[in-house]
């Protein structure tokens, strides 16, 4: 049988590049001559922050500090004087990346198909015509993505617990044409607790009902519904999971620009027929799960509230 492919042009991680400054770092000199550094960020996604000290005197602190932060505000570090009677001499610069760099990925995680239990959708391959960032410097590695399709509108749920970090819902599809690829779709990006990112593209913009910073849960949080994006009259949701690494094993301490980074795509394993497996392309799948799969990354309070039918946020 001739294999069917859907072609798509991916503009990856546009949210993370070319934006106005989303992070501020300030310091405070204390009465004991120690110095504390604090951050404040405007976005909900994890930031990797690098403090470079160009000059340090009267302290044994490192001249380069790397921190990964998720909260909107917090303390980065505190440095103490060698001689507590004298102030620390210092100057510093700050650089940051709007994502977790070199996260420790949970390779054993089992995903849930992103539609309601009992709902069926066809899994079709996506062939990438080009993966690029907004500044055309970001390299993508091992492209993997699929499209879940149906002839009817389908409600979409997250395949994994996470936090909404980006929403785009300004696009109105052109139904008068058939398109070889789609590079404009309404989408939601979710960050998982291990630093990986999931993108769901293909929503009806009027159905999207999550907000930035919202915690979302598989089978529980309806993110929106699929839409028809061209004359084929197929409903679809395009889906991929990825994370950001330094290229060629470069140490994070040596990271100084985006050219040293690459996006790595994950081939996720899904719960299917009481087992777990990677998706088979051009096959029909019915969403299902068990408690062990659903409760991955849930804490005890969330599990307890879920079983009582209560909100778990």
N, C-alpha and C positions, 0 to 999 in steps of 0.2 A: 504494500500500500504506500502510496506517495505520502511522504511526511509533510504536514502542514506547519508553516512557520509564520509567526507574526513578527514583523520587523519594527523596531522602534529605535529612535534616537534618544539616548539618555543624556540629560544634563545633570550630572551628579553633584550633590552637595553644594548647590548654588546658594543655599541658605548660609553656608559657613564662610563664604568668601565674598569680598567686596562690599561688606556691610559697614555701616557706621560703627564706631567703636562701641563694643558691648561690655567692656570691662574697665574698671578703675581700681588702681592699687594705691593705697596711702600708707604712711607710717606714723608712728607715735613714739616719741622719746619719753621714757618714764623717769620718775624721780630717782630710781636706782641705776640710771644710765643704761638700762636695757632698752632695746628698740623692738617694737612690735609692728608687723606689717599686716594690713587688712585689705580685703578685696570686696568689691561690689559689682555684680554683673546684671545685665538687663534681660538676658535670655535664659531659658530653662535648660538648655542642653549643657552637658558637661564641658568644662573648659580645661585645657592643659596650659598651665601658667609657668613661665620660665623667668626667674629673677636672676639677672646678671649684675654682680657687683664689680664695678670698675675700680673701686678703691675700698679697702678695708683696713682699719687701724684699731688697735686695742680690742681685738676679738679673735677668736679662733674659728669663727663661722666660715662655712664654705663660700667660695666666690660665685657659685652657681647653684641655684635651688630650683627644683622642678616639683610642682604640685598639681594634682588633678582635683578639681572642685566641682561639686554638683549643686550645693545650696546657693541661693541668690547672694548671700553675704556670709562673711566668716573671717577667721584669722588664718593667715598663711603661715607665719612663723614668728619666732621671737629669738633675737640674738642678744647675747649677754657680753658685758665687757670683761676683758682679762683683768684689768685694774678697775674695780668698782668705784674708785674715786674720780675716774676720768671718763669723759664721754667717748663713745665709739665714733671714729671717723669713717664716713662711708659715702659713696654715691652708687646709684644703681639705675638700670634700665629694665623695662618689662616687655616681654613678648608673649603672645598667647595664641592658641589654636582653639577654635570653637567646637571641639570634639575631644574625646578621649584618644590619645595617641598611644599605640601599643597596648591596648587593653588585654586583659586576660580573659579570653573567650571561653564560654562554657560549651565545649564541643559535644557534651552529652545531653544537651537540652532537647526535649521533644516538643515540637510545635503542634498546635491545633489548627486544622484547616479554618481559614478566616471567614466562615459563614456558619449559619445556625445548624445545630445538630439535626441530622436527617436531611438537610439540604444537599443537593447534588450540583456540581459544576464540572465542566471539562477543563483539564489542565493542558495548556498549549505552550510550546516553547517560544521564547522571545530571542530573536537574533539581533545582536547589537550592531547598529550601523555606525556607532561612534560614541565613546564614553569620554566625557570631558567635564571639567569644572568651568566655572564662569571666567576664570583667568587663563584657561587652556593650559595650565601647568600641572594639573593634578592627574596622576597616572592611575588607571584602573587595571586590576589584575584578576584573571580568571572569572570573566563575566558570567554570572548566573542569574537568571530571572525567569519567571513564568507569568502566564496570563490565565486567570480563571475566567471562563466564559459561560454564558447562559443566554437563552432567548427571552428570559424574563428578568425583571429587576430582582436583585438579591441584596439583602441586608448584610453588611460587612462588619465583622468584629476583629479585634486584634488577635493575631496568632499566638501572642505572648504578652504577658504583663509588661507595661512600660509607661513612659511619660510622653505626652504629645509635645514635640518641640518645633513643629512647623506645620502650617496649614496654608494651602493655596486653593482658593475656590472662586476664581474670577472668570473661568473659561466656559464658554458656551459652545458645544460641539456643532460642527457643520455637517448636517445629515444629508446634504445634497450630493456628496462625493464618497467614493471609496478611497481610503488612504493606504499607501504602502506601509507607512509608519506613522506613529503618533509622537509628537514632541511637546504637545500642549495638552495637559490633563489636570483635572482637579485632584489634589493629592494630600495625604497626611503622612508625616514622618514621625516615627516613634523611636525613642531611645530606650534600650533595655538596661537592666542593672549591671550587665557585664561590659557595657560600652558599645555593644553592637547597635546598628541602626536598621530599622525596617521602613520601607517606603511602600505605600499603598496608593496606586494611581488609577483613576477612572471613575470617580464619584460624580453623582448628580450634585451640583453645587448647592442646590436648595435642600438637600437631605442631610448635609454634613452638620453634626450636632455635638462636636467636642470642642474644647477650648485649649489654648496654649497652657502648658503646665499641668494639665489634667492627667491624673493616673487612670490608665485604662486596663481592662481585664478581659481575657478571652472568654467568650460565651456570655459575658455580662454587659459589656459596654458596646452598644451599637454606635459605630462611628459614622455611618451613612449608608446610602444605597448606590448600587451600580447605575451607570447611565449608558445609553447608546451613543457611540462616538463617531459613527459614519453610516454610510448607506447600507452597510452589511446588516444593520439592525441587531447586531450582537451586543449584549451587555458584557462588560469585562472589567476586571480589576487586575492591574499589573502589580507584581509583588517581587521584591528582592530584599535580602538581608546582607549587610556589609559592615566592615569596620575599617579603621585607618591605622596603618603601620608605617614605620620608617622603612625605607627601601634597603635591600641588601644587608639586613642586619645592623644597620647604622644605630649606634648607641643614642639613646634619647638625649644624653648630655651633649651630643654633637649636632643636634638638630638646630638649624638656623634659618630654614626657608621651606616653602611648600614643595619645592622641586625634590626634596628628599623624602617625600611622603608618597604612599600609594594606597588606593582603596582595594581591599581584599573582599571578594564576594564569598558568601557562605552558601553551601548547598544544604539547606536545612532538612532535618529528619522530622517527619510528621507521624502522628498517631493515626493508624489506619488498620481496620479489621483486627482490633485487639493486639496489634503489634506496632512496631515503628520501622519506618523505611523512608528513603528518599522518594520523591515523586516520580512516577513513570509518565513520560510525556504522551500526549494525545490519548489520555485515558480519562474516564469519568470517575469522579471521587465523591463519596458521601461523607460529610463531616461527622465526626464522632470523637468521644474522649472518655477517659475514666478519671476518677478523683485524683489519682497519683499524678496524672499528666496536668490536670487543671490546676492543682495546688502547688506546682513548681513556683518558687519565689514568693509564695504567699507566706505571711507570718501567721502565728497562732490566732491572733485576734481576727484577722481577715478570714481565715478558715472557719472560725467559730461563727462569725457574723453571716458568712455565706450559707452555712448549714441552717441558720435560723431565719434565712430569707431577708436579712437586713443589709443595708448599704455597707460596703466594706472599706470605703475611703477613710 
